[in-house]
Amino acid sequence: MTLQPFNIGGLSRQTGVNIETIRYYEKIGLLPPPARSQGGFRQYEDHHLQRLRFIRRGRDLGFSIDSIRALLTLAERPDSPCEGADQMVLLHLDEVERKIADLTLLRDELRKMKNCCGQVVAQCQIIGSLTAPGSAQQDAI
């Protein structure tokens, strides 16, 4: 189904992607440049919409621009093996799991620090926690 060409604002509304981000994706070649009207306005087609939705979903999942570029390349070859995509997902999953572990340590450290209980800064457990050697966050750095 081919829709009538639409402008950058329409593409932004349909995908939830900021107009400046759309321009950036065009500039770096992630989104192909659209045709232009006689007045110089961008005229997007269905394929731009589908590609931008793909990019948006990839970014929502935390994939880097380079990974999305590679996944788009794979998507353009539907008969090729998908082991490259599997490998990218596994690497990304490892990174996400590492970040979750780091955030869990951060959460636990902040829970220890809450509810200061001191009347003055000299008695403040929060200030003391930040200067104590061997805290979880110092070990992570």
Sine and cosine of phi, psi and omega as CSV:
sin_phi,cos_phi,sin_psi,cos_psi,sin_omega,cos_omega
0.00,0.00,0.87,-0.49,0.01,-1.00
-0.98,-0.21,0.82,-0.57,0.05,-1.00
-1.00,-0.02,0.28,-0.96,0.12,-0.99
-0.89,0.45,0.61,-0.79,0.03,-1.00
-0.80,0.60,0.55,-0.84,0.01,-1.00
-0.77,-0.64,0.30,-0.95,-0.09,-1.00
-1.00,0.07,0.02,-1.00,-0.06,-1.00
-0.90,0.43,-0.56,0.83,0.04,-1.00
-0.91,0.42,-0.65,0.76,0.05,-1.00
-0.91,0.42,-0.66,0.75,0.05,-1.00
-0.89,0.45,-0.66,0.75,0.02,-1.00
-0.88,0.47,-0.72,0.69,0.00,-1.00
-0.90,0.44,-0.65,0.76,-0.05,-1.00
-0.95,0.30,-0.41,0.91,-0.05,-1.00
-0.94,-0.35,-0.31,0.95,-0.07,-1.00
0.98,0.22,0.25,0.97,0.01,-1.00
-0.99,-0.14,0.76,-0.65,0.00,-1.00
-0.85,0.53,0.58,-0.81,-0.01,-1.00
-0.85,0.53,-0.69,0.72,0.01,-1.00
-0.89,0.45,-0.57,0.82,0.03,-1.00
-0.93,0.37,-0.64,0.77,0.06,-1.00
-0.86,0.50,-0.72,0.69,0.03,-1.00
-0.87,0.48,-0.65,0.76,0.03,-1.00
-0.89,0.46,-0.71,0.70,0.02,-1.00
-0.87,0.50,-0.59,0.81,0.08,-1.00
-0.92,0.40,-0.70,0.71,-0.05,-1.00
-0.87,0.50,-0.63,0.78,-0.03,-1.00
-1.00,-0.01,0.05,1.00,0.08,-1.00
0.99,0.13,0.18,0.98,0.03,-1.00
-0.97,0.24,-0.55,0.83,0.04,-1.00
-0.89,-0.46,0.82,-0.58,-0.03,-1.00
-0.90,0.43,0.55,-0.84,0.00,-1.00
-0.91,0.41,0.66,-0.75,0.01,-1.00
-0.99,0.13,0.23,-0.97,0.16,-0.99
-0.91,0.41,0.29,-0.96,0.02,-1.00
-0.88,-0.48,0.57,-0.82,0.09,-1.00
-0.96,0.28,0.14,-0.99,0.05,-1.00
-0.86,0.51,-0.48,0.88,0.02,-1.00
-1.00,0.09,0.00,1.00,0.05,-1.00
1.00,-0.02,0.10,1.00,-0.01,-1.00
-0.99,0.15,0.60,-0.80,0.05,-1.00
-0.91,0.42,0.63,-0.77,0.04,-1.00
-0.80,-0.60,0.98,-0.21,-0.07,-1.00
-1.00,0.05,0.49,-0.87,0.00,-1.00
-0.89,-0.45,0.03,-1.00,0.01,-1.00
-0.82,0.57,-0.67,0.75,-0.05,-1.00
-0.90,0.44,-0.53,0.85,0.09,-1.00
-0.92,0.40,-0.69,0.73,0.00,-1.00
-0.87,0.49,-0.73,0.68,-0.01,-1.00
-0.90,0.43,-0.68,0.73,-0.01,-1.00
-0.91,0.41,-0.68,0.74,-0.01,-1.00
-0.92,0.39,-0.58,0.82,0.09,-1.00
-0.89,0.45,-0.65,0.76,0.07,-1.00
-0.86,0.51,-0.76,0.65,0.00,-1.00
-0.87,0.49,-0.72,0.70,-0.02,-1.00
-0.87,0.50,-0.72,0.70,0.00,-1.00
-0.90,0.44,-0.66,0.75,0.05,-1.00
-0.88,0.48,-0.68,0.73,0.03,-1.00
-0.92,0.40,-0.63,0.78,0.05,-1.00
-0.87,0.49,-0.54,0.84,0.03,-1.00
-0.99,0.12,-0.03,1.00,0.09,-1.00
1.00,0.01,0.19,0.98,0.03,-1.00
-0.96,0.29,0.57,-0.82,0.05,-1.00
-0.95,0.30,0.26,-0.97,0.06,-1.00
-0.86,0.52,-0.69,0.73,0.00,-1.00
-0.89,0.45,-0.64,0.77,0.04,-1.00
-0.91,0.41,-0.65,0.76,0.02,-1.00
-0.90,0.43,-0.65,0.76,0.05,-1.00
-0.86,0.51,-0.70,0.72,0.01,-1.00
-0.91,0.41,-0.65,0.76,0.03,-1.00
-0.91,0.41,-0.60,0.80,0.07,-1.00
-0.90,0.44,-0.64,0.76,0.05,-1.00
-0.88,0.48,-0.69,0.73,0.05,-1.00
-0.90,0.45,-0.66,0.75,-0.03,-1.00
-0.89,0.45,-0.46,0.89,0.02,-1.00
-0.97,0.25,-0.18,0.98,0.02,-1.00
-0.86,-0.52,0.97,0.26,-0.13,-0.99
-0.89,0.47,-0.35,0.94,-0.01,-1.00
-1.00,-0.03,-0.06,1.00,-0.02,-1.00
-0.99,0.14,0.38,-0.92,0.02,-1.00
-0.89,0.45,0.48,-0.88,-0.05,-1.00
-0.98,-0.18,0.29,0.96,0.00,-1.00
-0.89,0.46,-0.50,0.86,0.06,-1.00
-0.90,0.44,-0.67,0.74,0.04,-1.00
-0.91,0.41,-0.68,0.74,0.04,-1.00
-0.85,0.53,-0.70,0.72,-0.02,-1.00
-0.89,0.45,-0.68,0.74,0.02,-1.00
-0.89,0.45,-0.66,0.75,0.00,-1.00
-0.91,0.42,-0.68,0.74,0.01,-1.00
-0.88,0.47,-0.69,0.72,0.04,-1.00
-0.89,0.45,-0.67,0.74,0.00,-1.00
-0.92,0.39,-0.64,0.77,0.03,-1.00
-0.88,0.47,-0.67,0.75,0.06,-1.00
-0.86,0.51,-0.68,0.73,0.01,-1.00
-0.90,0.43,-0.68,0.73,0.01,-1.00
-0.89,0.46,-0.68,0.73,0.00,-1.00
-0.91,0.42,-0.59,0.81,0.07,-1.00
-0.91,0.42,-0.67,0.74,0.02,-1.00
-0.91,0.42,-0.63,0.78,0.05,-1.00
-0.88,0.47,-0.68,0.73,0.03,-1.00
-0.88,0.48,-0.69,0.72,0.03,-1.00
-0.89,0.45,-0.67,0.74,0.01,-1.00
-0.93,0.37,-0.55,0.83,0.06,-1.00
-0.90,0.43,-0.68,0.73,0.07,-1.00
-0.88,0.47,-0.68,0.73,0.02,-1.00
-0.88,0.47,-0.72,0.70,0.01,-1.00
-0.87,0.50,-0.71,0.70,-0.01,-1.00
-0.89,0.46,-0.64,0.76,0.02,-1.00
-0.91,0.42,-0.68,0.74,0.02,-1.00
-0.91,0.40,-0.59,0.81,0.06,-1.00
-0.89,0.46,-0.60,0.80,0.04,-1.00
-0.91,0.41,-0.54,0.84,-0.08,-1.00
-0.99,0.13,-0.38,0.92,-0.14,-0.99
-0.92,0.39,0.32,-0.95,0.01,-1.00
0.87,0.49,0.95,0.33,-0.11,-0.99
-0.75,0.67,-0.74,0.67,0.02,-1.00
0.96,0.27,-0.18,0.98,0.01,-1.00
-1.00,0.01,0.44,-0.90,0.03,-1.00
-1.00,0.05,-0.49,0.87,-0.02,-1.00
-0.75,-0.66,0.28,-0.96,-0.06,-1.00
-0.85,0.53,-0.58,0.82,0.00,-1.00
-0.87,0.50,-0.44,0.90,0.00,-1.00
-0.98,-0.19,0.01,1.00,-0.12,-0.99
-0.95,0.31,0.87,-0.49,0.01,-1.00
-0.92,0.38,-0.48,0.88,0.01,-1.00
-0.91,0.41,-0.76,0.65,0.00,-1.00
-0.88,0.47,-0.67,0.74,0.03,-1.00
-0.89,0.46,-0.64,0.77,0.03,-1.00
-0.90,0.44,-0.57,0.82,-0.02,-1.00
-0.96,0.29,-0.43,0.90,-0.03,-1.00
-0.98,-0.19,-0.11,0.99,-0.02,-1.00
-0.96,0.29,0.74,-0.68,0.07,-1.00
-0.94,0.35,0.49,-0.87,0.10,-0.99
0.99,0.13,0.24,0.97,0.05,-1.00
-0.94,0.35,0.34,-0.94,-0.05,-1.00
-0.85,0.53,-0.63,0.77,-0.05,-1.00
-0.95,0.30,-0.60,0.80,0.04,-1.00
-0.91,0.41,-0.62,0.79,0.02,-1.00
-0.92,0.40,-0.53,0.85,-0.02,-1.00
-0.96,0.27,-0.41,0.91,-0.04,-1.00
-0.99,0.16,0.00,0.00,0.00,0.00
